[in-house]
Amino acid sequence: MTMSTIPKSILENLLNRLGFEATVEETPMDSGSLLNVNTEDDPGRLIGRQGRTLSDLQYLTNRLLIVQDKEAPKVTVDVGNYRTENRESLVKQANDAADKARRWGEVVEMDPMTAFDRRTVHQTLAEANDITTESIEVDGTANKVILVRPKK
């Protein structure tokens, strides 16, 4: 088995054992590879609420990969291009929040989101030199929101 097919076979095996009939397309990326899952079953079950199940699948795939090869580059797992489309939506939300923060000169609180999604928002707004972003925990929950604030 060549190196590049290991992540694909790990994920296919995992999905198979979980009872999903799915095919996985592997696309090389700068930082590892993208594994896009195509399934006739309900893709929503693999994505989960706010992409949580998808994040778990990605975590497990990467853990199993590291067991086989400590030097293995990380893989990103997607289902039916959910992450790609969701990323575009997040970039828009991040830019909208930044515009509001600039316009009103006040802190804008974004909805709670997964660590993967928060990273996308932070990266999107990292270049803006007139605002800052910060993840903070929501009291009494495991959720974190992003605060977008104008720089004084």
N, C-alpha and C positions, 0 to 999 in steps of 0.2 A: 504494500500500500504506500503510495507516495505521500510525502509530508502534507501536501495541499489538500488531500482528500480526507485526512483524519478529522478535522472539525466537522465536515459535512457528515461523515459516517457516525460520529458521536451523536450529533443532533438527530439524525434519522433514526438511530437506534433508540435514543431517549423517547422520541415521539412515538415510535412503534410500541415501545414498552408501556407507554401511557395510553395506548389504544387509539392513536390518531393515524389515519392513513394520509400521508403527506409526502411530497417530494421537496427536496431542498436544492436551491440553486446557489452556487458559491461564486461570488464576485470578488476578485482581489482588490484591496484598497491600500492606500499608503500605510495605514497602521493595522495590518492584519487582513481580515477578509469580512465580507458581508454575507451572511447566510440568510437567504429569503425563503421562507416556508410557504409552499402553495398547498392548500388542502381543500378537499371537497366538503369535509366536515365543517362545522361552524367555526370560521376563523376567529370570531369573537371570543370563543372559549380559550383559544391560545393567546389572545391579546390580553384579555382580562380587563378589569376596571382600571382605567387610566394607564393601561399598558403594564400593570403589575405582573401578570402572569408571564408576559413577554420578557420583562426584566429578570424574572426568576429563571426562565428557560436560558436566557443569555448567561446568567451567573453560573448555573449548573454546567452548561456546555463549556464555559471557560475553566471551571474547576476541574472537570474531567479531562480537559485538554492539558492542563498544567501537570496533572498526575502522570500523563504519558510523556510530556516533554516540557521541562521547566522553562525552556527558552521560547516556547510557543507564543507567537503574537496573539493578542486578544482578538476575538471575533465579535462582531455585532450581529445579533439575531433580529430578523424582521419577519413579520407575517403579512403577506399580501401588500407589501409596501406601506404598511401602517406607519412605521417610524418616519419614512421619507415624507409622507403627506402630513403627518403630525408635526414634523420638524418645521415645515413651511408655515403651518398654523401657529406654532410657538414663536417663530421669528416675528410674525406679524403681531402677536399679542405683546411680545417684548417691546417692539418698536412703538406700539400704541401706548403702552404703559410709560415708556420714556417720554413720548410726546406730551402725555398728560402731566407728568412730573415737571417737565419744562414749562408748560403752559400755566399751570396753577402754582408752581413753586412749592408743592407739597409732596409728601411721601405717597406713593401709590403701592397698594398691597395687591399682589397677584394671587390667584387661587392656589391652594396646596397642590403640589405635583411631586412626581417621583424624582429621585436623584438624577437620573438620566436626563429628564426634561429640564430640571433646574440648571444642569450643566449647560444645556443648549441655550437657555436664557442668559446665563452669565457670559457665555462666549459671544453671544449676539451683541450684547451691550458693552463688552469689554473695551471696544475701540472708542466709545463715546467719552469725551473728556469733560462733559458738563453734568454727568450723572454717575451715581454709584449703585451697585446692587449688593444685596446681602440676604442670605438665607437665614431665617429664624424659625425656631420650633413654635408650633401652635400649642399653647398651654393645654396640658392634659391629653395630648395626642402624640402619635409618632410622626405626624405630618409636619412638613416644613413649607413655609411660604417664602416668596421672594419680595423684599421691599426694594422698590426703585425710588431713589431720592435724588433731587437736584443737588449738585455741589454748591456750597455757599461761596 
